[in-house]
Amino acid sequence: MSDFENGNNKLDAKLEKLDKNPFFAFSRPYLDFIGKGKIFSFVYYVMAVINLIIPFAIIYVTIESGAFQFGAKYVFAIIFSWLVVFFASWIGFQLWWNRRAKIKDMASSDFIATVIFSQIFQTFGEWLGTFIGIIGAGIGLIALIFLGNEAGYLFNLIGMDFMSYGAMVIFAGPVVGFFIIILFRFLAEQLRLFASLVNNTKDIATNIKMK
């Protein structure tokens, strides 16, 4: 073995020992977090928690607005509407919580971030479309039954202005939600298609070089 090779081996050994030094290795958990795709799982956990918070945030805003003082019909409308919000949020929580496992099943590639982002993008569209569909049909029907033409005033008070369009929301909510799901899924598939084409092209080029 030449002196040059011995020198390289000694240098590699010193660098390896340096890498194990706590001063240089204390950030390794964070580097693994952002380098191995774990940061994408964090998005799913955050969105799942947000869905658990939404019903309680809405009921807090409702109480602060004083809407419970407007009479019995408003009280019943608020209670049933909140149950619809809670149901929609619980579905949203399950959606984000269950989809987080898909990241672990994705095949690794040089363009894994694009694939994972497309999955997050699709999940967000499915969540948004489902939420709008349930809220629109459920709360729109409840408001029509209990409040009639006064429903818009209540929704303005509790920060849900998009619901103040009368009976049309009952039908528009599910339709808009459906098209949101379709649109987001289509765009997400285009991102995955692009990543797949690039990966396949890279594999073909590698195989040609090996031949």
MDAnalysis code that builds the backbone (N, CA, C; Angstrom):
import MDAnalysis as mda
import numpy as np

u = mda.Universe.empty(633, n_residues=211, atom_resindex=np.repeat(np.arange(211), 3), trajectory=True)
u.add_TopologyAttr("name", ["N", "CA", "C"] * 211)
u.add_TopologyAttr("resid", np.arange(1, 212))
u.add_TopologyAttr("resname", ["MET", "SER", "ASP", "PHE", "GLU", "ASN", "GLY", "ASN", "ASN", "LYS", "LEU", "ASP", "ALA", "LYS", "LEU", "GLU", "LYS", "LEU", "ASP", "LYS", "ASN", "PRO", "PHE", "PHE", "ALA", "PHE", "SER", "ARG", "PRO", "TYR", "LEU", "ASP", "PHE", "ILE", "GLY", "LYS", "GLY", "LYS", "ILE", "PHE", "SER", "PHE", "VAL", "TYR", "TYR", "VAL", "MET", "ALA", "VAL", "ILE", "ASN", "LEU", "ILE", "ILE", "PRO", "PHE", "ALA", "ILE", "ILE", "TYR", "VAL", "THR", "ILE", "GLU", "SER", "GLY", "ALA", "PHE", "GLN", "PHE", "GLY", "ALA", "LYS", "TYR", "VAL", "PHE", "ALA", "ILE", "ILE", "PHE", "SER", "TRP", "LEU", "VAL", "VAL", "PHE", "PHE", "ALA", "SER", "TRP", "ILE", "GLY", "PHE", "GLN", "LEU", "TRP", "TRP", "ASN", "ARG", "ARG", "ALA", "LYS", "ILE", "LYS", "ASP", "MET", "ALA", "SER", "SER", "ASP", "PHE", "ILE", "ALA", "THR", "VAL", "ILE", "PHE", "SER", "GLN", "ILE", "PHE", "GLN", "THR", "PHE", "GLY", "GLU", "TRP", "LEU", "GLY", "THR", "PHE", "ILE", "GLY", "ILE", "ILE", "GLY", "ALA", "GLY", "ILE", "GLY", "LEU", "ILE", "ALA", "LEU", "ILE", "PHE", "LEU", "GLY", "ASN", "GLU", "ALA", "GLY", "TYR", "LEU", "PHE", "ASN", "LEU", "ILE", "GLY", "MET", "ASP", "PHE", "MET", "SER", "TYR", "GLY", "ALA", "MET", "VAL", "ILE", "PHE", "ALA", "GLY", "PRO", "VAL", "VAL", "GLY", "PHE", "PHE", "ILE", "ILE", "ILE", "LEU", "PHE", "ARG", "PHE", "LEU", "ALA", "GLU", "GLN", "LEU", "ARG", "LEU", "PHE", "ALA", "SER", "LEU", "VAL", "ASN", "ASN", "THR", "LYS", "ASP", "ILE", "ALA", "THR", "ASN", "ILE", "LYS", "MET", "LYS"])
u.atoms.positions = np.array([
    [0.843, -1.199, 0.000],
    [0.000, 0.000, 0.000],
    [0.878, 1.249, 0.000],
    [0.584, 2.189, -0.864],
    [1.399, 3.383, -1.020],
    [1.195, 4.338, 0.154],
    [2.191, 5.268, 0.271],
    [2.077, 6.283, 1.333],
    [0.852, 7.164, 1.126],
    [0.501, 7.364, -0.150],
    [-0.677, 8.188, -0.453],
    [-1.958, 7.523, 0.060],
    [-2.068, 6.201, -0.155],
    [-3.251, 5.465, 0.314],
    [-3.292, 5.424, 1.838],
    [-2.101, 5.267, 2.455],
    [-2.064, 5.272, 3.917],
    [-2.497, 6.623, 4.471],
    [-2.087, 7.675, 3.782],
    [-2.473, 9.010, 4.208],
    [-3.966, 9.224, 4.101],
    [-4.572, 8.709, 3.011],
    [-6.029, 8.829, 2.834],
    [-6.781, 8.069, 3.902],
    [-6.313, 6.859, 4.225],
    [-6.972, 6.038, 5.252],
    [-6.936, 6.727, 6.610],
    [-5.769, 7.316, 6.930],
    [-5.654, 8.019, 8.209],
    [-6.575, 9.235, 8.249],
    [-6.667, 9.930, 7.108],
    [-7.545, 11.104, 7.041],
    [-9.013, 10.693, 7.196],
    [-9.397, 9.587, 6.527],
    [-10.778, 9.093, 6.648],
    [-11.095, 8.704, 8.081],
    [-10.136, 8.078, 8.751],
    [-10.348, 7.675, 10.136],
    [-10.527, 8.885, 11.038],
    [-9.727, 9.915, 10.804],
    [-9.850, 11.138, 11.597],
    [-11.191, 11.830, 11.354],
    [-11.631, 11.849, 10.079],
    [-12.907, 12.488, 9.754],
    [-14.075, 11.705, 10.349],
    [-13.960, 10.364, 10.332],
    [-15.025, 9.543, 10.919],
    [-15.108, 9.768, 12.423],
    [-13.921, 9.875, 13.055],
    [-13.903, 10.144, 14.485],
    [-14.472, 11.527, 14.775],
    [-14.201, 12.481, 13.886],
    [-14.713, 13.832, 14.062],
    [-16.234, 13.868, 13.925],
    [-16.770, 13.046, 13.005],
    [-18.222, 12.990, 12.809],
    [-18.949, 12.497, 14.051],
    [-18.266, 11.661, 14.850],
    [-18.888, 11.110, 16.050],
    [-18.759, 12.049, 17.246],
    [-18.016, 13.110, 17.059],
    [-17.861, 14.089, 18.131],
    [-19.202, 14.768, 18.394],
    [-19.654, 14.855, 19.655],
    [-20.960, 15.469, 19.961],
    [-21.107, 16.887, 19.422],
    [-20.007, 17.614, 19.336],
    [-20.074, 18.990, 18.846],
    [-20.527, 19.040, 17.388],
    [-20.158, 18.012, 16.601],
    [-20.519, 17.969, 15.193],
    [-21.773, 17.125, 14.936],
    [-22.210, 16.342, 15.927],
    [-23.302, 15.396, 15.693],
    [-24.602, 15.744, 16.413],
    [-24.610, 16.811, 17.209],
    [-25.807, 17.092, 18.016],
    [-27.022, 17.446, 17.155],
    [-26.782, 17.924, 15.927],
    [-27.903, 18.299, 15.048],
    [-28.386, 17.151, 14.175],
    [-27.814, 15.964, 14.368],
    [-28.151, 14.835, 13.505],
    [-29.640, 14.475, 13.532],
    [-30.311, 14.491, 14.692],
    [-31.761, 14.196, 14.669],
    [-32.551, 15.144, 13.765],
    [-32.172, 16.433, 13.811],
    [-32.866, 17.399, 12.946],
    [-32.542, 17.144, 11.479],
    [-31.284, 16.835, 11.180],
    [-30.890, 16.565, 9.801],
    [-31.597, 15.326, 9.263],
    [-31.753, 14.308, 10.115],
    [-32.507, 13.115, 9.703],
    [-33.975, 13.453, 9.475],
    [-34.483, 14.370, 10.304],
    [-35.893, 14.761, 10.209],
    [-36.209, 15.403, 8.860],
    [-35.315, 16.289, 8.395],
    [-35.562, 16.970, 7.126],
    [-35.008, 16.199, 5.937],
    [-34.124, 15.244, 6.187],
    [-33.484, 14.540, 5.083],
    [-34.150, 13.247, 4.678],
    [-34.920, 12.639, 5.567],
    [-35.521, 11.341, 5.283],
    [-37.022, 11.402, 5.053],
    [-37.548, 12.595, 4.835],
    [-38.973, 12.709, 4.540],
    [-39.861, 12.764, 5.762],
    [-39.260, 12.737, 6.973],
    [-40.077, 12.782, 8.180],
    [-40.804, 14.115, 8.327],
    [-40.216, 15.158, 7.726],
    [-40.839, 16.481, 7.823],
    [-42.209, 16.486, 7.157],
    [-42.400, 15.626, 6.148],
    [-43.695, 15.563, 5.476],
    [-44.751, 14.946, 6.377],
    [-44.346, 13.978, 7.201],
    [-45.295, 13.383, 8.152],
    [-45.794, 14.418, 9.142],
    [-44.948, 15.385, 9.462],
    [-45.305, 16.439, 10.402],
    [-46.517, 17.221, 9.903],
    [-46.612, 17.422, 8.571],
    [-47.750, 18.145, 7.989],
    [-49.048, 17.416, 8.301],
    [-49.036, 16.097, 8.191],
    [-50.242, 15.312, 8.444],
    [-50.665, 15.410, 9.911],
    [-49.701, 15.370, 10.810],
    [-50.024, 15.489, 12.230],
    [-50.605, 16.862, 12.550],
    [-50.014, 17.904, 11.975],
    [-50.498, 19.266, 12.225],
    [-51.926, 19.428, 11.726],
    [-52.200, 18.964, 10.513],
    [-53.547, 19.085, 9.955],
    [-54.557, 18.255, 10.744],
    [-54.132, 17.107, 11.238],
    [-55.030, 16.285, 12.055],
    [-55.405, 17.022, 13.342],
    [-54.414, 17.650, 13.970],
    [-54.668, 18.402, 15.203],
    [-55.556, 19.611, 14.933],
    [-55.315, 20.290, 13.809],
    [-56.142, 21.449, 13.451],
    [-57.602, 21.059, 13.336],
    [-57.869, 19.885, 12.777],
    [-59.247, 19.420, 12.653],
    [-59.898, 19.177, 14.012],
    [-59.106, 18.811, 14.995],
    [-59.654, 18.642, 16.342],
    [-59.932, 19.985, 17.004],
    [-59.197, 21.004, 16.605],
    [-59.346, 22.328, 17.208],
    [-60.518, 23.102, 16.608],
    [-60.793, 22.876, 15.310],
    [-61.804, 23.663, 14.592],
    [-63.149, 23.737, 15.316],
    [-63.754, 22.618, 15.754],
    [-65.071, 22.728, 16.412],
    [-65.056, 23.595, 17.657],
    [-63.996, 23.497, 18.434],
    [-63.921, 24.258, 19.676],
    [-63.642, 25.736, 19.396],
    [-62.905, 26.010, 18.339],
    [-62.685, 27.407, 17.955],
    [-63.995, 28.046, 17.509],
    [-64.799, 27.288, 16.766],
    [-66.078, 27.824, 16.280],
    [-67.043, 28.066, 17.438],
    [-67.112, 27.130, 18.378],
    [-68.040, 27.316, 19.493],
    [-67.580, 28.477, 20.368],
    [-66.268, 28.693, 20.461],
    [-65.750, 29.834, 21.220],
    [-66.171, 31.152, 20.565],
    [-66.010, 31.228, 19.240],
    [-66.403, 32.436, 18.506],
    [-67.904, 32.673, 18.642],
    [-68.664, 31.583, 18.616],
    [-70.119, 31.693, 18.730],
    [-70.532, 32.244, 20.087],
    [-69.913, 31.731, 21.145],
    [-70.226, 32.205, 22.496],
    [-69.837, 33.670, 22.659],
    [-68.664, 34.028, 22.140],
    [-68.195, 35.407, 22.245],
    [-69.102, 36.382, 21.482],
    [-69.739, 35.894, 20.402],
    [-70.606, 36.765, 19.609],
    [-71.951, 37.021, 20.282],
    [-72.267, 36.217, 21.315],
    [-73.534, 36.379, 22.013],
    [-74.716, 35.794, 21.268],
    [-74.451, 34.884, 20.327],
    [-75.521, 34.327, 19.502],
    [-76.519, 33.502, 20.314],
    [-76.089, 32.968, 21.463],
    [-76.989, 32.151, 22.276],
    [-78.083, 32.989, 22.949],
    [-77.981, 34.291, 22.886],
    [-78.965, 35.162, 23.546],
    [-80.117, 35.553, 22.615],
    [-80.119, 35.039, 21.392],
    [-81.110, 35.473, 20.414],
    [-82.407, 34.669, 20.437],
    [-82.497, 33.684, 21.321],
    [-83.734, 32.923, 21.408],
    [-83.518, 31.440, 21.202],
    [-84.580, 30.675, 21.485],
    [-84.480, 29.213, 21.463],
    [-84.127, 28.671, 20.088],
    [-84.707, 29.246, 19.038],
    [-84.444, 28.700, 17.705],
    [-82.975, 28.866, 17.310],
    [-82.355, 29.949, 17.764],
    [-80.937, 30.148, 17.490],
    [-80.092, 29.146, 18.278],
    [-80.506, 28.899, 19.515],
    [-79.769, 27.943, 20.349],
    [-79.785, 26.559, 19.709],
    [-80.974, 26.105, 19.270],
    [-81.068, 24.789, 18.631],
    [-80.276, 24.754, 17.325],
    [-80.362, 25.830, 16.552],
    [-79.633, 25.886, 15.286],
    [-78.131, 25.813, 15.513],
    [-77.666, 26.522, 16.537],
    [-76.231, 26.531, 16.841],
    [-75.770, 25.155, 17.300],
    [-76.545, 24.527, 18.174],
    [-76.159, 23.208, 18.704],
    [-76.064, 22.173, 17.590],
    [-77.101, 22.101, 16.751],
    [-77.096, 21.118, 15.667],
    [-76.025, 21.448, 14.619],
    [-75.827, 22.734, 14.374],
    [-74.787, 23.141, 13.422],
    [-73.407, 22.764, 13.942],
    [-73.206, 22.934, 15.248],
    [-71.919, 22.569, 15.825],
    [-71.675, 21.073, 15.723],
    [-72.728, 20.282, 15.881],
    [-72.583, 18.829, 15.734],
    [-72.161, 18.465, 14.311],
    [-72.687, 19.197, 13.334],
    [-72.281, 18.965, 11.947],
    [-70.814, 19.322, 11.755],
    [-70.405, 20.454, 12.332],
    [-68.998, 20.869, 12.244],
    [-68.095, 19.835, 12.914],
    [-68.529, 19.355, 14.066],
    [-67.736, 18.350, 14.775],
    [-67.605, 17.075, 13.940],
    [-68.702, 16.669, 13.311],
    [-68.678, 15.470, 12.462],
    [-67.732, 15.669, 11.280],
    [-67.826, 16.825, 10.607],
    [-66.951, 17.117, 9.465],
    [-65.486, 17.164, 9.901],
    [-65.221, 17.746, 11.057],
    [-63.853, 17.832, 11.559],
    [-63.312, 16.457, 11.939],
    [-64.173, 15.618, 12.478],
    [-63.742, 14.265, 12.849],
    [-63.407, 13.443, 11.605],
    [-64.199, 13.612, 10.545],
    [-63.885, 12.958, 9.270],
    [-62.555, 13.486, 8.743],
    [-62.355, 14.810, 8.846],
    [-61.100, 15.399, 8.401],
    [-59.913, 14.888, 9.195],
    [-60.085, 14.745, 10.504],
    [-59.016, 14.202, 11.345],
    [-58.637, 12.797, 10.901],
    [-59.648, 11.959, 10.679],
    [-59.379, 10.585, 10.251],
    [-58.689, 10.549, 8.896],
    [-59.081, 11.454, 7.991],
    [-58.476, 11.506, 6.664],
    [-56.979, 11.790, 6.757],
    [-56.610, 12.838, 7.494],
    [-55.192, 13.182, 7.619],
    [-54.434, 12.132, 8.406],
    [-55.055, 11.594, 9.444],
    [-54.375, 10.611, 10.295],
    [-54.098, 9.317, 9.531],
    [-55.060, 8.874, 8.737],
    [-54.886, 7.630, 7.987],
    [-53.941, 7.790, 6.806],
    [-53.988, 8.945, 6.146],
    [-53.156, 9.152, 4.963],
    [-51.674, 9.336, 5.302],
    [-51.362, 9.625, 6.561],
    [-49.959, 9.817, 6.919],
    [-49.150, 8.545, 6.682],
    [-49.821, 7.383, 6.755],
    [-49.130, 6.109, 6.563],
    [-48.711, 5.903, 5.116],
    [-49.319, 6.619, 4.178],
    [-48.984, 6.438, 2.769],
    [-47.560, 6.871, 2.456],
    [-47.046, 7.829, 3.204],
    [-45.687, 8.300, 2.967],
    [-44.684, 7.168, 3.164],
    [-44.923, 6.328, 4.176],
    [-44.009, 5.227, 4.460],
    [-44.025, 4.181, 3.344],
    [-45.143, 4.098, 2.609],
    [-45.264, 3.088, 1.565],
    [-44.734, 3.550, 0.215],
    [-44.401, 4.828, 0.099],
    [-43.945, 5.345, -1.189],
    [-42.516, 4.896, -1.472],
    [-42.292, 4.497, -2.698],
    [-40.952, 4.072, -3.090],
    [-40.021, 5.277, -3.118],
    [-38.808, 5.072, -2.660],
    [-37.843, 6.172, -2.652],
    [-37.300, 6.421, -4.047],
    [-36.996, 7.664, -4.321],
    [-36.423, 8.062, -5.597],
    [-35.743, 9.401, -5.416],
    [-35.105, 9.869, -6.479],
    [-34.456, 11.176, -6.399],
    [-35.462, 12.305, -6.337],
    [-36.722, 12.005, -6.633],
    [-37.755, 13.041, -6.693],
    [-38.900, 12.712, -5.739],
    [-38.548, 12.148, -4.585],
    [-39.564, 11.725, -3.633],
    [-40.333, 12.906, -3.075],
    [-39.688, 14.086, -2.960],
    [-40.380, 15.259, -2.416],
    [-41.561, 15.652, -3.300],
    [-41.393, 15.542, -4.620],
    [-42.486, 15.869, -5.537],
    [-43.657, 14.915, -5.351],
    [-43.345, 13.641, -5.202],
    [-44.394, 12.634, -5.024],
    [-45.135, 12.848, -3.712],
    [-44.392, 13.097, -2.647],
    [-45.023, 13.286, -1.337],
    [-45.834, 14.577, -1.318],
    [-45.298, 15.640, -1.923],
    [-46.047, 16.895, -1.976],
    [-47.355, 16.712, -2.727],
    [-47.328, 15.930, -3.807],
    [-48.561, 15.683, -4.556],
    [-49.581, 14.950, -3.698],
    [-49.089, 14.049, -2.834],
    [-49.994, 13.318, -1.943],
    [-50.604, 14.255, -0.904],
    [-49.789, 15.169, -0.367],
    [-50.298, 16.152, 0.591],
    [-51.305, 17.071, -0.096],
    [-50.978, 17.499, -1.302],
    [-51.850, 18.370, -2.080],
    [-53.198, 17.688, -2.336],
    [-53.156, 16.414, -2.709],
    [-54.393, 15.661, -2.952],
    [-55.198, 15.502, -1.669],
    [-54.521, 15.182, -0.583],
    [-55.214, 15.004, 0.700],
    [-55.872, 16.308, 1.147],
    [-55.174, 17.434, 0.931],
    [-55.753, 18.722, 1.289],
    [-57.028, 18.981, 0.486],
    [-56.996, 18.682, -0.804],
    [-58.189, 18.862, -1.635],
    [-59.332, 17.963, -1.195],
    [-59.012, 16.727, -0.846],
    [-60.055, 15.807, -0.374],
    [-60.642, 16.287, 0.949],
    [-59.763, 16.790, 1.812],
    [-60.252, 17.315, 3.090],
    [-61.130, 18.542, 2.877],
    [-60.653, 19.489, 2.069],
    [-61.399, 20.727, 1.840],
    [-62.741, 20.444, 1.172],
    [-62.736, 19.589, 0.160],
    [-63.975, 19.259, -0.536],
    [-64.968, 18.552, 0.370],
    [-64.467, 17.611, 1.168],
    [-65.346, 16.894, 2.102],
    [-65.924, 17.834, 3.148],
    [-65.076, 18.721, 3.662],
    [-65.506, 19.666, 4.693],
    [-66.590, 20.591, 4.150],
    [-66.357, 21.143, 2.972],
    [-67.339, 22.057, 2.375],
    [-68.640, 21.320, 2.061],
    [-68.532, 20.096, 1.559],
    [-69.727, 19.326, 1.231],
    [-70.592, 19.038, 2.449],
    [-69.946, 18.573, 3.539],
    [-70.699, 18.244, 4.761],
    [-71.265, 19.500, 5.411],
    [-70.418, 20.522, 5.534],
    [-70.864, 21.770, 6.158],
    [-71.993, 22.408, 5.355],
    [-71.824, 22.451, 4.033],
    [-72.831, 23.094, 3.191],
    [-74.175, 22.414, 3.281],
    [-74.185, 21.091, 3.127],
    [-75.457, 20.356, 3.158],
    [-76.055, 20.331, 4.564],
    [-75.221, 20.021, 5.562],
    [-75.728, 19.854, 6.923],
    [-76.186, 21.150, 7.567],
    [-75.290, 22.124, 7.622],
    [-75.634, 23.383, 8.280],
    [-76.638, 24.182, 7.451],
    [-76.531, 24.080, 6.124],
    [-77.505, 24.776, 5.281],
    [-78.916, 24.287, 5.550],
    [-79.081, 22.979, 5.697],
    [-80.407, 22.408, 5.976],
    [-80.894, 22.807, 7.371],
    [-80.005, 22.745, 8.347],
    [-80.383, 23.109, 9.715],
    [-80.793, 24.574, 9.795],
    [-80.016, 25.432, 9.146],
    [-80.329, 26.861, 9.160],
    [-81.668, 27.141, 8.496],
    [-81.945, 26.430, 7.408],
    [-83.212, 26.623, 6.705],
    [-84.395, 26.197, 7.571],
    [-84.228, 25.108, 8.300],
    [-85.315, 24.580, 9.129],
    [-85.588, 25.494, 10.325],
    [-84.536, 25.900, 11.018],
    [-84.711, 26.641, 12.268],
    [-84.790, 28.151, 12.088],
    [-84.061, 28.691, 11.118],
    [-83.924, 30.149, 11.031],
    [-84.514, 30.760, 9.778],
    [-84.655, 30.001, 8.742],
    [-85.203, 30.548, 7.505],
    [-84.348, 31.674, 6.952],
    [-84.944, 32.832, 6.713],
    [-84.226, 33.966, 6.126],
    [-83.244, 34.637, 7.090],
    [-83.316, 34.285, 8.367],
    [-82.423, 34.889, 9.355],
    [-81.095, 34.152, 9.479],
    [-80.912, 33.096, 8.724],
    [-79.707, 32.276, 8.850],
    [-78.444, 33.068, 8.534],
    [-78.517, 33.918, 7.521],
    [-77.343, 34.683, 7.123],
    [-76.786, 35.537, 8.240],
    [-77.657, 36.110, 9.051],
    [-77.224, 36.971, 10.152],
    [-76.424, 36.175, 11.175],
    [-76.893, 34.958, 11.467],
    [-76.196, 34.116, 12.440],
    [-74.809, 33.732, 11.939],
    [-74.720, 33.337, 10.687],
    [-73.440, 32.903, 10.140],
    [-72.434, 34.053, 10.075],
    [-72.920, 35.249, 9.837],
    [-72.025, 36.403, 9.851],
    [-71.444, 36.637, 11.248],
    [-72.255, 36.376, 12.262],
    [-71.812, 36.576, 13.638],
    [-70.707, 35.597, 14.037],
    [-70.822, 34.355, 13.586],
    [-69.887, 33.319, 14.023],
    [-68.743, 33.110, 13.034],
    [-68.589, 34.019, 12.085],
    [-67.454, 33.960, 11.178],
    [-67.577, 32.963, 10.057],
    [-68.802, 32.557, 9.685],
    [-69.004, 31.615, 8.582],
    [-69.834, 32.307, 7.494],
    [-69.296, 33.388, 6.987],
    [-70.017, 34.190, 5.994],
    [-70.343, 33.405, 4.724],
    [-69.485, 32.433, 4.395],
    [-69.717, 31.682, 3.164],
    [-70.986, 30.833, 3.211],
    [-71.580, 30.704, 4.414],
    [-72.796, 29.918, 4.546],
    [-74.060, 30.769, 4.381],
    [-73.921, 32.080, 4.245],
    [-75.087, 32.964, 4.265],
    [-75.684, 33.172, 2.871],
    [-75.931, 32.061, 2.185],
    [-76.530, 32.147, 0.852],
    [-77.850, 31.384, 0.761],
    [-78.462, 31.143, 1.888],
    [-79.774, 30.527, 1.885],
    [-79.745, 29.053, 1.528],
    [-80.890, 28.597, 1.007],
    [-81.062, 27.175, 0.711],
    [-80.123, 26.685, -0.385],
    [-79.582, 27.586, -1.186],
    [-78.692, 27.192, -2.281],
    [-77.465, 26.452, -1.765],
    [-77.043, 26.763, -0.529],
    [-75.854, 26.133, 0.038],
    [-76.056, 24.631, 0.216],
    [-77.284, 24.205, 0.471],
    [-77.570, 22.789, 0.692],
    [-77.152, 21.972, -0.524],
    [-77.376, 22.503, -1.705],
    [-77.030, 21.787, -2.933],
    [-75.649, 22.188, -3.453],
    [-75.310, 23.459, -3.281],
    [-74.030, 23.946, -3.800],
    [-72.849, 23.380, -3.021],
    [-73.010, 23.196, -1.705],
    [-71.917, 22.691, -0.876],
    [-71.368, 21.358, -1.367],
    [-72.224, 20.312, -1.483],
    [-71.714, 19.019, -1.964],
    [-71.176, 19.076, -3.391],
    [-71.809, 19.869, -4.263],
    [-71.347, 19.963, -5.651],
    [-69.969, 20.620, -5.711],
    [-69.817, 21.745, -5.024],
    [-68.521, 22.430, -4.999],
    [-67.460, 21.538, -4.359],
    [-67.821, 20.868, -3.276],
    [-66.882, 19.968, -2.617],
    [-66.426, 18.841, -3.523],
    [-67.360, 18.285, -4.296],
    [-67.030, 17.198, -5.222],
    [-66.024, 17.662, -6.273],
    [-66.264, 18.835, -6.853],
    [-65.370, 19.324, -7.908],
    [-64.004, 19.735, -7.343],
    [-63.978, 20.176, -6.088],
    [-62.695, 20.478, -5.451],
    [-61.864, 19.204, -5.313],
    [-62.501, 18.123, -4.893],
    [-61.800, 16.845, -4.753],
    [-61.259, 16.379, -6.099],
    [-62.094, 16.460, -7.141],
    [-61.673, 16.024, -8.470],
    [-60.515, 16.879, -8.983],
    [-60.615, 18.195, -8.820],
    [-59.582, 19.100, -9.324],
    [-58.248, 18.864, -8.635],
    [-58.266, 18.786, -7.311],
    [-57.020, 18.587, -6.576],
    [-56.405, 17.230, -6.894],
    [-57.246, 16.219, -7.060],
    [-56.718, 14.894, -7.393],
    [-56.086, 14.903, -8.780],
    [-56.717, 15.584, -9.730],
    [-56.179, 15.668, -11.091],
    [-54.817, 16.355, -11.088],
    [-54.718, 17.491, -10.396],
    [-53.454, 18.219, -10.359],
    [-52.368, 17.420, -9.636],
    [-52.759, 16.707, -8.575],
    [-51.791, 15.886, -7.846],
    [-51.271, 14.751, -8.727],
    [-52.148, 14.170, -9.530],
    [-51.721, 13.090, -10.420],
    [-50.772, 13.594, -11.499],
    [-50.939, 14.843, -11.927],
    [-50.005, 15.411, -12.913],
    [-48.603, 15.528, -12.316],
    [-48.525, 15.920, -11.040],
    [-47.227, 16.000, -10.377],
    [-46.585, 14.619, -10.261],
    [-47.391, 13.611, -9.909],
    [-46.846, 12.259, -9.797],
    [-46.453, 11.707, -11.161],
    [-47.216, 12.062, -12.182],
    [-46.884, 11.636, -13.537],
    [-45.546, 12.227, -13.971],
    [-45.333, 13.489, -13.675],
    [-44.078, 14.142, -14.020],
    [-42.906, 13.459, -13.317],
    [-43.050, 13.209, -12.017],
    [-41.982, 12.554, -11.260],
    [-41.721, 11.150, -11.794],
    [-42.776, 10.439, -12.161],
    [-42.625, 9.090, -12.696],
    [-41.884, 9.100, -14.026],
    [-42.207, 10.045, -14.897],
    [-41.532, 10.152, -16.195],
    [-40.043, 10.447, -16.013],
    [-39.728, 11.359, -15.095],
    [-38.324, 11.709, -14.856],
    [-37.564, 10.518, -14.294],
    [-38.185, 9.805, -13.343],
    [-37.532, 8.632, -12.755],
    [-37.301, 7.539, -13.797],
    [-38.308, 7.299, -14.646],
    [-38.176, 6.267, -15.681],
    [-37.105, 6.653, -16.697],
    [-37.064, 7.931, -17.059],
    [-36.038, 8.396, -17.996],
    [-34.645, 8.205, -17.415],
    [-34.503, 8.501, -16.120],
    [-33.215, 8.328, -15.448],
    [-32.817, 6.859, -15.416],
    [-33.770, 5.961, -15.133],
    [-33.473, 4.529, -15.100],
    [-33.057, 4.010, -16.477],
    [-33.749, 4.484, -17.518],
    [-33.417, 4.061, -18.882],
    [-32.003, 4.518, -19.251],
    [-31.694, 5.777, -18.905],
    [-30.355, 6.300, -19.202],
    [-29.281, 5.524, -18.449],
    [-29.547, 5.147, -17.215],
    [-28.579, 4.375, -16.425],
    [-28.354, 3.004, -17.023],
    [-29.448, 2.341, -17.477],
    [-29.328, 1.013, -18.084],
    [-28.541, 1.057, -19.387],
    [-28.742, 2.131, -20.172],
    [-28.011, 2.258, -21.432],
    [-26.513, 2.413, -21.174],
    [-26.149, 3.192, -20.156],
    [-24.742, 3.383, -19.821],
    [-24.102, 2.088, -19.367],
    [-24.861, 1.260, -18.625],
    [-24.315, 0.001, -18.125],
    [-24.051, -0.986, -19.255],
    [-24.842, -0.874, -20.339],
    [-24.631, -1.755, -21.485],
    [-23.423, -1.305, -22.298],
])
